[in-house]
Amino acid sequence: MPQQVWLITGASSGFGALLAEHALKAGHSVIATARNPTKAAQDYPQIASLGGKWLQLDVTSKTAKEEVEKSINDNGGNIDVVINNAGYGLLGSIEDISEDELDTQFQTNVYGLVRVTKAALPFMRAQRSGTIVNLSSIAGFAAGPSGGAYSMSKFAVEALSESLSLELSPFNIRVLLVEPGAFRTKFLGSHKLPAAGLTKDYEGTPLANILAMFDSMAGKQPGDPVKAVQRIMEVIQSQGLGQGKEHLLRLPLGTDCFPRMLAKLDSVRQNLEEMREIALSTAVDG
């Protein structure tokens, strides 16, 4: 496939770093962003050695859109693939999470994604091609205890991606929504907790049990991130297992993710059927 220009946010670890490396090895030009590109370059020297360019970018900054626009212009004014990977998880009870903490979660996971996407879209519209890849999560499809704030942000990414895919199809711009389960990245080890701690009444509840499980699960997740990145690459490039999947919005990943999504769909369908009579009883008479 011809060389493309890729921009990957949050390339300092996890899926972002692996995607940057794989894209470079596939022959593409990569702009890899990080809040601290100096440290990222030290941690992942292969990105620069393969020809990748580091860009200092804090997606929560109001200037992020302009910084991405400038970077694209500085690299020839072309952009083929944007991977919105920057994000983190805020875990804890909704009662204990402050509004400022919730705002920071959304500034990173939602508004940051919007800023980067808005920067790239004029270039993609002009060339009538491009791919926007948004990293969501199984938690963006099925929420659980302790994940309210994180799931809220990822549900927003799901809604945004659904809408964008319809808005951008006339311009031959594809949206791909990646929904990983638990993979052996540093995500669990880097999650944040509310400064207020945990309200005592939640001790011994499903919320506290899930938090404890997360603490013990790091390094034992069932998913292989290298395999996940290979599948993401194949779907983006319509190669391997990704052939013929160009029309699909969602890319679920993980042996834990897939059954959880099916269970959610079954639960919603059951809820709909049991509420059918009530739902259909509300039409205007006559």
C-alpha positions as CSV (number, residue, x, y, z in Angstrom):
1,M,0.0,0.0,0.0
2,P,1.3,3.6,-0.7
3,Q,2.9,5.5,2.1
4,Q,0.5,7.3,4.3
5,V,0.8,10.0,7.0
6,W,-0.4,8.8,10.4
7,L,-0.9,10.9,13.6
8,I,-1.2,9.0,16.8
9,T,-2.0,10.6,20.2
10,G,-0.9,9.1,23.4
11,A,2.0,7.3,21.7
12,S,4.1,7.2,24.9
13,S,2.9,3.8,26.0
14,G,0.5,1.0,25.4
15,F,-1.5,0.7,22.2
16,G,-0.3,4.1,21.0
17,A,3.4,3.2,21.1
18,L,2.8,-0.2,19.5
19,L,0.6,1.3,16.7
20,A,3.3,3.9,16.0
21,E,6.0,1.2,15.7
22,H,3.8,-1.0,13.5
23,A,2.8,1.8,11.2
24,L,6.4,2.8,10.7
25,K,7.4,-0.8,10.0
26,A,4.6,-0.9,7.4
27,G,6.3,2.0,5.6
28,H,4.1,4.9,6.8
29,S,5.1,8.3,8.0
30,V,4.2,8.8,11.7
31,I,3.6,11.8,13.9
32,A,3.7,10.4,17.4
33,T,2.3,12.7,20.1
34,A,3.1,12.7,23.8
35,R,2.8,15.2,26.7
36,N,6.5,14.5,27.4
37,P,8.1,13.5,24.1
38,T,11.6,13.5,25.5
39,K,10.8,10.7,28.0
40,A,8.7,8.9,25.4
41,A,11.6,9.0,22.9
42,Q,13.8,7.5,25.6
43,D,11.3,4.8,26.5
44,Y,10.6,3.9,22.8
45,P,13.8,4.8,20.8
46,Q,12.6,2.6,18.0
47,I,10.0,5.1,17.0
48,A,12.6,7.8,16.1
49,S,15.0,5.2,14.7
50,L,12.3,4.0,12.3
51,G,11.7,7.6,11.1
52,G,8.9,8.7,13.3
53,K,8.5,12.3,14.5
54,W,7.6,13.2,18.0
55,L,5.2,16.1,18.7
56,Q,4.7,17.6,22.2
57,L,0.9,17.6,22.6
58,D,-1.4,17.9,25.6
59,V,-4.8,17.1,24.2
60,T,-6.5,18.9,27.2
61,S,-5.0,22.2,26.1
62,K,-7.2,24.7,24.3
63,T,-4.4,25.2,21.7
64,A,-4.2,21.4,20.8
65,K,-6.2,21.9,17.6
66,E,-3.9,24.6,16.3
67,E,-0.8,22.6,17.3
68,V,-2.1,19.6,15.3
69,E,-3.0,21.7,12.3
70,K,0.5,23.2,12.3
71,S,2.1,19.8,12.5
72,I,0.1,18.5,9.6
73,N,1.0,21.6,7.5
74,D,4.7,21.2,8.5
75,N,4.5,17.6,7.2
76,G,3.2,18.5,3.8
77,G,-0.4,19.2,4.5
78,N,-1.5,15.6,4.1
79,I,-3.0,13.3,6.8
80,D,-4.4,9.9,6.1
81,V,-4.9,8.2,9.5
82,V,-5.6,9.8,12.9
83,I,-5.6,7.5,15.9
84,N,-7.2,9.1,19.0
85,N,-5.5,7.0,21.6
86,A,-4.7,9.5,24.4
87,G,-6.7,8.8,27.5
88,Y,-6.8,7.3,31.0
89,G,-9.2,5.7,33.5
90,L,-10.6,7.4,36.6
91,L,-12.0,4.7,38.8
92,G,-14.1,5.0,41.9
93,S,-17.6,5.8,43.1
94,I,-19.5,8.6,41.4
95,E,-20.2,9.9,44.9
96,D,-16.5,10.3,45.7
97,I,-15.4,11.8,42.3
98,S,-15.2,15.6,42.3
99,E,-16.5,17.7,39.5
100,D,-12.9,18.8,38.8
101,E,-11.8,15.2,38.5
102,L,-14.7,14.4,36.2
103,D,-13.9,17.5,34.1
104,T,-10.3,16.3,33.7
105,Q,-11.5,12.9,32.6
106,F,-13.7,14.4,29.9
107,Q,-11.1,17.0,28.9
108,T,-8.7,14.1,28.1
109,N,-10.9,11.3,26.8
110,V,-13.6,13.4,25.0
111,Y,-12.6,17.0,24.4
112,G,-9.1,16.1,23.5
113,L,-10.3,13.6,20.9
114,V,-12.6,16.3,19.5
115,R,-9.8,18.8,19.3
116,V,-7.5,16.5,17.4
117,T,-10.3,15.3,15.1
118,K,-11.4,18.8,14.2
119,A,-7.8,19.7,13.3
120,A,-7.5,16.8,10.9
121,L,-10.9,16.9,9.2
122,P,-10.4,20.0,6.9
123,F,-7.4,18.2,5.4
124,M,-9.2,14.9,5.0
125,R,-12.3,16.6,3.4
126,A,-10.0,18.4,1.0
127,Q,-8.4,15.2,-0.2
128,R,-11.7,13.3,0.1
129,S,-10.1,10.4,2.0
130,G,-8.9,9.5,5.5
131,T,-9.5,7.3,8.5
132,I,-10.3,8.4,12.1
133,V,-9.7,5.7,14.6
134,N,-11.2,6.3,18.1
135,L,-10.0,4.2,21.0
136,S,-13.0,3.4,23.1
137,S,-13.3,0.4,25.5
138,I,-15.6,-2.4,26.4
139,A,-16.4,0.0,29.3
140,G,-17.8,2.4,26.6
141,F,-20.4,-0.2,25.7
142,A,-21.2,-1.9,29.0
143,A,-20.6,0.0,32.2
144,G,-19.9,-1.6,35.6
145,P,-19.4,-0.5,39.2
146,S,-16.4,1.8,39.8
147,G,-16.2,2.8,36.2
148,G,-18.9,5.4,36.1
149,A,-16.6,8.4,35.2
150,Y,-14.5,6.4,32.7
151,S,-17.5,4.8,31.1
152,M,-19.3,8.1,30.8
153,S,-16.3,9.4,28.8
154,K,-16.1,6.3,26.6
155,F,-19.9,6.2,26.0
156,A,-19.4,9.8,24.7
157,V,-16.7,8.6,22.4
158,E,-19.1,5.9,21.1
159,A,-21.8,8.4,20.4
160,L,-19.4,10.8,18.8
161,S,-18.1,8.0,16.5
162,E,-21.6,6.9,15.5
163,S,-22.5,10.4,14.5
164,L,-19.1,11.2,12.8
165,S,-19.3,8.0,10.7
166,L,-22.6,9.3,9.2
167,E,-21.4,12.9,8.8
168,L,-18.2,12.0,7.1
169,S,-19.2,9.2,4.8
170,P,-20.0,11.6,1.9
171,F,-16.3,12.7,2.0
172,N,-15.0,9.1,1.9
173,I,-13.7,9.5,5.4
174,R,-14.0,6.4,7.5
175,V,-14.5,6.2,11.3
176,L,-13.3,3.1,13.2
177,L,-14.3,2.6,16.8
178,V,-11.9,0.2,18.6
179,E,-13.3,-1.4,21.8
180,P,-10.7,-3.3,23.7
181,G,-11.2,-5.5,26.7
182,A,-8.5,-6.1,29.2
183,F,-5.0,-6.2,27.6
184,R,-1.6,-6.4,29.2
185,T,-0.7,-2.7,28.8
186,K,0.0,-0.2,31.6
187,F,-3.6,1.0,31.7
188,L,-4.5,-0.7,35.0
189,G,-1.3,0.4,36.6
190,S,-1.8,4.0,35.6
191,H,-5.5,4.5,36.5
192,K,-6.4,7.3,38.9
193,L,-8.6,7.2,42.0
194,P,-10.6,10.1,43.5
195,A,-8.7,12.3,45.9
196,A,-11.5,11.8,48.5
197,G,-10.8,8.0,48.6
198,L,-13.6,5.6,49.1
199,T,-16.7,6.3,51.2
200,K,-16.7,3.7,54.0
201,D,-20.2,2.5,53.2
202,Y,-19.0,1.2,49.8
203,E,-16.6,-1.3,51.5
204,G,-17.6,-4.8,50.8
205,T,-19.9,-3.8,47.9
206,P,-19.4,-4.8,44.2
207,L,-17.8,-1.4,43.6
208,A,-15.0,-2.1,46.2
209,N,-14.6,-5.7,45.0
210,I,-14.1,-4.5,41.4
211,L,-11.5,-2.0,42.5
212,A,-9.6,-4.7,44.4
213,M,-9.8,-7.0,41.4
214,F,-8.3,-4.2,39.2
215,D,-5.4,-3.9,41.6
216,S,-4.7,-7.7,41.5
217,M,-5.3,-8.0,37.7
218,A,-2.4,-5.9,36.4
219,G,-0.1,-8.2,34.3
220,K,-2.7,-10.9,34.2
221,Q,-5.1,-9.5,31.6
222,P,-6.1,-12.1,29.0
223,G,-5.4,-9.9,26.0
224,D,-2.1,-9.7,24.1
225,P,-1.6,-6.0,23.0
226,V,0.7,-7.0,20.1
227,K,-2.0,-9.2,18.6
228,A,-4.6,-6.4,19.2
229,V,-2.4,-3.9,17.4
230,Q,-1.9,-6.3,14.5
231,R,-5.7,-6.7,14.2
232,I,-6.2,-2.9,14.3
233,M,-3.6,-2.4,11.6
234,E,-5.2,-5.1,9.4
235,V,-8.7,-3.5,9.7
236,I,-7.3,0.0,9.0
237,Q,-5.4,-1.2,6.0
238,S,-8.1,-3.8,4.8
239,Q,-5.5,-6.5,5.0
240,G,-5.4,-10.0,6.5
241,L,-8.4,-10.5,8.8
242,G,-9.5,-6.9,8.1
243,Q,-10.3,-7.5,4.4
244,G,-13.9,-6.8,3.6
245,K,-14.5,-5.0,7.0
246,E,-14.3,-1.4,5.6
247,H,-18.0,-0.8,6.1
248,L,-18.0,-1.7,9.8
249,L,-17.8,0.9,12.6
250,R,-17.0,-1.2,15.6
251,L,-13.9,-3.3,16.2
252,P,-14.3,-5.2,19.5
253,L,-11.1,-6.8,20.8
254,G,-10.6,-9.4,23.4
255,T,-11.9,-12.8,24.7
256,D,-13.4,-10.9,27.7
257,C,-14.9,-8.1,25.5
258,F,-16.9,-10.2,23.0
259,P,-19.1,-12.1,25.5
260,R,-19.6,-9.0,27.6
261,M,-20.9,-7.1,24.6
262,L,-23.2,-10.0,23.7
263,A,-24.6,-10.1,27.2
264,K,-25.3,-6.3,27.1
265,L,-27.1,-6.7,23.8
266,D,-29.2,-9.6,25.2
267,S,-30.0,-7.6,28.3
268,V,-31.1,-4.5,26.3
269,R,-33.2,-6.7,24.0
270,Q,-34.9,-8.3,27.0
271,N,-35.5,-4.9,28.6
272,L,-37.1,-3.7,25.3
273,E,-39.4,-6.7,25.0
274,E,-40.6,-6.4,28.6
275,M,-41.3,-2.7,28.1
276,R,-42.8,-3.1,24.6
277,E,-46.4,-2.6,25.8
278,I,-45.6,0.5,27.8
279,A,-43.4,2.0,25.0
280,L,-46.1,1.6,22.3
281,S,-49.0,2.8,24.6
282,T,-48.0,6.4,24.3
283,A,-49.2,7.4,20.8
284,V,-51.6,10.3,20.3
285,D,-55.2,8.8,20.0
286,G,-56.6,8.7,16.5
